[in-house]
Amino acid sequence: MTATPTTMTRRNFNKGVLLSLGAFIAGCTPVKILFKAYPDEFKHNHSLQDEMLRAFAATIVPGVDRNTPKLTQIYYDEYYPFASYVPFFISDLDSRTKKVFAGRSFTSLSQSDRERVVLDAFRNGDSIIQRIYHGAIYMTRLNIYAGIYDDSRGCPHINFHGTSQNFVPDQMYYPNAKQYFARQTSLSGNPS
Amino acid sequence: MQSNTLLGKLHFQEIHHKTTTMQTRRTEVLIIGSGFGAAAPALRLSEAGVKVLMIEKGPNIIPEKDFKMTSDPKYFLQYLKTTKSPQFDMMYAEGLGGGSPFYEMVSLRAPSMAFDQRDKHNKLFWGNITRSVMDPYYDLAEKMLHVEQIAEDEIPKTGVVFSYMMKRLGYSCDRARYAVQGCVGSGYCISGCTFGAKQSLLVNYLPQALASGTEILTDIEASFIKPIGFAADRNTETDEMSQIPYRYEVLCKNRKTNEEFTVEAKCIIMGGGTVGTAALLMRSREYLSFLSDHVGKNIAFNGSVKTIGLLAEDLPDADMVTGRTHPGMISYQFLETNGITISAVKSHPIHVVSAARFWEKETNDRPGDWGEAGDQLMKLYRNRMFILYALGLTPPLGKLHLRSNSVIEPELEITEELRHYYKSTKEILNSILTRNGCKLVNFAMLNGEGEDMEKIHFGTTHMIGSARMARNIGEGVIDYNGEVFNYPGIFISDGAAVPTSLAVNSSLTILANAERIASSLVHRFGRKTHSLPILSSH
């Protein structure tokens, strides 16, 4: 079999370059982020963003109520660099879900299936993807467990009461603490 | 005595306004920094009639207005800064009072054996300075900060459980000492005590220094130090302040207005902390070309090692959040044998979750640090999770590198000695937990982006020694009176001067050493004699 000769016209050349560039953009995480190369709905559809981020937060902290106020605030907080990655992160979450679960949406999955999607990012994502997911998990835990946007609320989920509740000594200290004391080596508390 | 708080408040507000109208100026003594190393010389010298100007890089802090009971990272990051590398990171504070508004208030004397440490040539790092030499200065520092041993009935539950665990193993455990008066046990010590109980420098040294004549300017960064005139002129034979020439100029920058100005001083006291002082000296090397090569080296860091477990069923509940931040108890059981002290960690979720990820076991071929498994573990965090940590007499192996005028990076080579220290210390901590029936929890320390750091990693707020005291310029940067070799009139009185790890929190030793250096400065330069509390009583 002989090879069919091809004619490289200017049009074909440009098309080839564009296709290569497109493939490059689609396949390379930094370029995707840089050129915002993901569907518009992930950039502008705030209710979709919110829904997916709440589902993600509940994946990382399953006991949290998805309707908790300020549950997604940290992802958009421009104080943290993650804010600029939100649309990309959501689009990745979506495409990863569709790949792993044949076209289903992330928000429709069970807890264990959502965990599988996140796990897929660590197992099959490149280093940038892994970094973004690490960051997302980190911020989710900080936000929920530390209650960073509501000091007076804390995190009831883990029995963290937030700002001081004016506890009385009986709540803070054991009344019979002395019975638990080990031998002490100094009268002052200083080492010799 | 006048009300410190009121005095401080009035003056600190005044300072705030002065920063916008400054001109080039002269002072007898310029003190750079306002933390534990800076506050004592400021107070003692101004009491002795010396004209003192203090500049602080960080913002003014008015406790009543600025302190918050919060878990908001933005609040902490406003004051707390970190410089990090894969093996080593150091956290320090920038703000009026240095680290004192944000520390845990633990105020312990360093053990005798800390002062007895020797270098590779078998020479004492501390020279003739022993614990007994330091004790009168510790007395003074403790008196100023109202340091007292915690009462038996104020020990947080976590501390009681820790003591009980040590008791069950036949080990000792002591009630620790704190700079606090009227603690209400809010648990928010390190976000700045909103109850006015913590005895930070904002309620003692600094307002008293102001009352004695020290002028304090905040938001002022010292860019570099430059000598004035010839070396021979700077090396005066007199200590009579009026006859000493203005020997150094310091280029300063107002960080709010970007306005630059120069301060000319007869003496400079560097008290900007281990990182700040070393950075300033390194930036100034172009002008201070005869500085010791040891600047930025020999950093000791109290080798902190941690372990995490879940309490055995027969142990009572701990409590991570109520009571003061430090759990009240410390064990010196392994000090003689292993050079370590051991305590438990009490910490709000923000500090634990931002510092580490932890998991009990692998699930689905991954650590269960998030998802169902991670969440179940976090539900045990407050009362059943237990963190032990050790501080040790690790060798001064840390270094700082100046990457640009504003970027400084630490370095720590994990030597075989450090590796052994880490492993043996970890074994002791794990053994305390497991022999008490506790289950160990896996954990990895995190960088600020949620990624794991190196397995052997030392993080500290106790860094000391970047411009250490020594016998000569071949071994350190300053002499034992704090004066920089080859640069008469420049002194270092902060953590940078302290040559070794201490195995306990470093704040009280830094302050006591600053009092010691201040005492010698008052002897040399003071115009009044009333302010020599050590020498008059000993």
Interface residues (C-beta under 8 A of the other chain):
Chain A: T59 I60 V61 P62 G63 Y79 Q111 E115 R116 V118 L119 F122 R131 H134 G135 I137 Y138 M139 T140 R141 L142 Y145 A146 G147 I148 Y149 D151 G154 C155 H157 I158 N159 F160 H161 G162 T163 S164 N166 F167 P169 Q171 M172 Y173 Y174 P175 A177 K178 Y180 F181 A182 R183 Q184 T185 S186 S188 G189 N190 P191 S192
Chain B: K68 M69 T70 S71 D72 P73 K74 L108 R109 A110 P111 S112 Q149 I150 E152 D153 E154 I155 P156 K157 V160 V161 S163 Y164 M166 K167 Y171 S172 C173 D174 R175 A176 R177 V184 G185 S186 G187 Y188 P316 D319 V321 T322 G323 I330 S331 Y332 L335 T341 H348 P349 I350 V353 S354 R357 N364 R366 W370 G371 E372 G374 D375 M378 K379 Y381 R382 N383 L446 E449 G450 E451 A503 V504
